[in-house]
Amino acid sequence: MDYDVLILGGGLIGCAVAYELSKYSLNIALIEKDYDIVDDVALVNSAIIYDGVQCDNNIMSKLEVMGNEIINNLSSKFNIPCKKQASLLIAKNEEEEKILEDMYNRAIKRGISNIALLDGKYAYELEPNLNVKVNKVLYSQNTGVICPYEVGIAYGEIAFDNGVAFKLEEKVEDIKKINRGYKVETNKNKFTCRMVINTTPEDYNIDGFKENICERVGEIKYFIIEKSFKGHFSNMVFSYNKDESIYMCPTVQGNYIAAIKTKENLNYEEGYKKINSLIDGLRPQDINSFYEEPFYDDTIVIDDSLVHKGYIKVTGKNYAEVTMTPSIGKIICETVVSNLNCKLKSDFNDKRREIYKFSELSNEERQKIISLDKRYGKIVCTCSMVTEGEIVDAIRRPLGARTVEGIRRRTGAGSGSCRGAHCMNKIVSILARETNKNLTDIVKDSKNSKILLNRIKEFDDM
Ligand SMILES: Cc1cc2nc3c(=O)[nH]c(=O)nc-3n(C[C@H](O)[C@H](O)[C@H](O)COP(=O)(O)OP(=O)(O)OC[C@H]3O[C@@H](n4cnc5c(N)ncnc54)[C@H](O)[C@@H]3O)c2cc1C
């Protein structure tokens, strides 16, 4: 066999599984069709760390509670931007009060602590900028925000350093059962393995396997609010009714997100009005950008019905998957370990290489790093204060960035208010130089996203 385990898909879950399994003496590869791992994680660079209170399903709640605890430890161990952030779920009328009371009673039954159901007047003490009448508030101290992309990158980097082979730009096209394992065919190679962990949405017609269908529930509309807006909340605020929910939360980068999960086809104006009804003094010029993304609320299933044949598939898409990912990774790992009967490695290295963020360093630290590497003294992205040194490091790290989006997500370059207008050409040049490619071969985030289409003049540099 080429590998003990083949992980299909380098999203958050695939990388978490790779990390957990890399602790064991197994020969593992991960196959990802895109240029980069964690390429499909939501564009907004802050995910909520849920606490098992809001979801209907008890199993999903358990995965959230377990994930919540692991993620808080991971963030400090791997230096992932993360903030503990209390949350207020507010009820504005009797109908919403009933939803909140049911949620609270269910959470108590689930054994969730650090929550309280309070009278509405406390909401204004906690959030003086609230612009609505609040009857009741469910206060939780368990929630937070984290940079989801960095969770995946950290998992991937450590798995890579501990021997997992990452096969990027390889699309899995077919899986066939063979004696004591599987044959996996990609657009480039054929591999054999003892076990397959499939984290992609594809089912490959595996004999005896019944696929779960993912259902899009509606849309999330995101309004990113400027850092300069002074009237924002300091906690997360959620407002529910039976058709939609609105939430507002500070991000790990210091700006602010307002989001509406809805089944309605709201346009920008309608969405803006709804948000404005919750928060005092928000003006159109305070909105930096607006995104729309699909919203899923499936039950995540770790389907191990074919584990005796060596096949595990993760199905479903869920709005709280970032929170659940560490628990899913651990559960799958335990199943694989008991199935393959393998041992922990004695030389597993659970450390991530240091990252130096120029904007977060003191002047003394900046001087020191510039004296070691002059590229840390050259600012490439002036909006987010990202230096050439950080961009080169992002490319040269394990599983380094190969695309402009990969650089943006790892360093923040190009995500400021000019949206990359000033730094895009410099980033493209650095990527081309460091990866030894032509400028015209550098892509934004996938094969069909070229930035420079053709040469029109015979200059070597931009
Ligand atoms: C708008 C939005 C907001 C969210 N907000 C939150 C939040 O606040 N809190 C929270 O906890 N969660 C949140 N989530 C959930 C979370 O971000 C995602 O659900 C999660 O990233 C999905 O990870 P995954 O590994 O399951 O799937 P994916 O990221 O889809 O991974 C699957 C991978 O498989 C690869 N692949 C597919 N087909 C093939 C093939 N044939 N061969 C090889 N590779 C293949 C894909 O390229 C992809 O990289 C949000 C999600 C969305 C969309």
PDBQT file of the ligand as one rigid body, heavy atoms in Angstrom, charges set to zero:
ROOT
HETATM    1  C1  LIG A 501     -20.704  32.141   5.390  1.00  0.00    +0.000 C 
HETATM    2  C2  LIG A 501     -20.184  31.170   6.385  1.00  0.00    +0.000 A 
HETATM    3  C3  LIG A 501     -19.982  31.588   7.696  1.00  0.00    +0.000 A 
HETATM    4  C4  LIG A 501     -19.539  30.696   8.660  1.00  0.00    +0.000 A 
HETATM    5  N1  LIG A 501     -19.366  31.129   9.929  1.00  0.00    +0.000 NA
HETATM    6  C5  LIG A 501     -18.996  30.249  10.888  1.00  0.00    +0.000 A 
HETATM    7  C6  LIG A 501     -18.858  30.682  12.242  1.00  0.00    +0.000 A 
HETATM    8  O1  LIG A 501     -19.061  31.856  12.564  1.00  0.00    +0.000 OA
HETATM    9  N2  LIG A 501     -18.501  29.763  13.192  1.00  0.00    +0.000 N 
HETATM   10  C7  LIG A 501     -18.285  28.456  12.870  1.00  0.00    +0.000 A 
HETATM   11  O2  LIG A 501     -17.989  27.649  13.776  1.00  0.00    +0.000 OA
HETATM   12  N3  LIG A 501     -18.373  28.024  11.561  1.00  0.00    +0.000 NA
HETATM   13  C8  LIG A 501     -18.732  28.888  10.577  1.00  0.00    +0.000 A 
HETATM   14  N4  LIG A 501     -18.875  28.470   9.275  1.00  0.00    +0.000 N 
HETATM   15  C9  LIG A 501     -18.600  27.070   8.913  1.00  0.00    +0.000 C 
HETATM   16  C10 LIG A 501     -17.220  26.792   8.365  1.00  0.00    +0.000 C 
HETATM   17  O3  LIG A 501     -16.504  27.938   7.943  1.00  0.00    +0.000 OA
HETATM   18  C11 LIG A 501     -17.270  25.855   7.165  1.00  0.00    +0.000 C 
HETATM   19  O4  LIG A 501     -18.424  25.086   7.187  1.00  0.00    +0.000 OA
HETATM   20  C12 LIG A 501     -16.071  24.949   7.175  1.00  0.00    +0.000 C 
HETATM   21  O5  LIG A 501     -14.956  25.731   6.822  1.00  0.00    +0.000 OA
HETATM   22  C13 LIG A 501     -16.199  23.794   6.214  1.00  0.00    +0.000 C 
HETATM   23  O6  LIG A 501     -15.029  22.991   6.318  1.00  0.00    +0.000 OA
HETATM   24  P1  LIG A 501     -14.966  21.534   5.674  1.00  0.00    +0.000 P 
HETATM   25  O7  LIG A 501     -13.616  21.003   5.835  1.00  0.00    +0.000 OA
HETATM   26  O8  LIG A 501     -16.074  20.687   6.142  1.00  0.00    +0.000 OA
HETATM   27  O9  LIG A 501     -15.380  21.726   4.169  1.00  0.00    +0.000 OA
HETATM   28  P2  LIG A 501     -14.617  22.438   2.995  1.00  0.00    +0.000 P 
HETATM   29  O10 LIG A 501     -13.910  23.640   3.452  1.00  0.00    +0.000 OA
HETATM   30  O11 LIG A 501     -15.621  22.586   1.894  1.00  0.00    +0.000 OA
HETATM   31  O12 LIG A 501     -13.517  21.335   2.612  1.00  0.00    +0.000 OA
HETATM   32  C14 LIG A 501     -13.644  20.406   1.594  1.00  0.00    +0.000 C 
HETATM   33  C15 LIG A 501     -12.353  20.471   0.784  1.00  0.00    +0.000 C 
HETATM   34  O13 LIG A 501     -12.393  19.412  -0.168  1.00  0.00    +0.000 OA
HETATM   35  C16 LIG A 501     -11.854  19.897  -1.377  1.00  0.00    +0.000 C 
HETATM   36  N5  LIG A 501     -12.390  19.054  -2.462  1.00  0.00    +0.000 N 
HETATM   37  C17 LIG A 501     -13.659  19.018  -2.926  1.00  0.00    +0.000 A 
HETATM   38  N6  LIG A 501     -13.755  18.108  -3.919  1.00  0.00    +0.000 NA
HETATM   39  C18 LIG A 501     -12.523  17.561  -4.075  1.00  0.00    +0.000 A 
HETATM   40  C19 LIG A 501     -11.984  16.563  -4.936  1.00  0.00    +0.000 A 
HETATM   41  N7  LIG A 501     -12.727  15.932  -5.850  1.00  0.00    +0.000 N 
HETATM   42  N8  LIG A 501     -10.669  16.244  -4.818  1.00  0.00    +0.000 NA
HETATM   43  C20 LIG A 501      -9.882  16.862  -3.896  1.00  0.00    +0.000 A 
HETATM   44  N9  LIG A 501     -10.346  17.825  -3.062  1.00  0.00    +0.000 NA
HETATM   45  C21 LIG A 501     -11.641  18.158  -3.146  1.00  0.00    +0.000 A 
HETATM   46  C22 LIG A 501     -12.329  21.338  -1.472  1.00  0.00    +0.000 C 
HETATM   47  O14 LIG A 501     -11.511  22.098  -2.341  1.00  0.00    +0.000 OA
HETATM   48  C23 LIG A 501     -12.213  21.771  -0.015  1.00  0.00    +0.000 C 
HETATM   49  O15 LIG A 501     -10.951  22.347   0.277  1.00  0.00    +0.000 OA
HETATM   50  C24 LIG A 501     -19.276  29.349   8.295  1.00  0.00    +0.000 A 
HETATM   51  C25 LIG A 501     -19.449  28.941   6.954  1.00  0.00    +0.000 A 
HETATM   52  C26 LIG A 501     -19.900  29.839   6.014  1.00  0.00    +0.000 A 
HETATM   53  C27 LIG A 501     -20.094  29.390   4.581  1.00  0.00    +0.000 C 
ENDROOT
TORSDOF 0
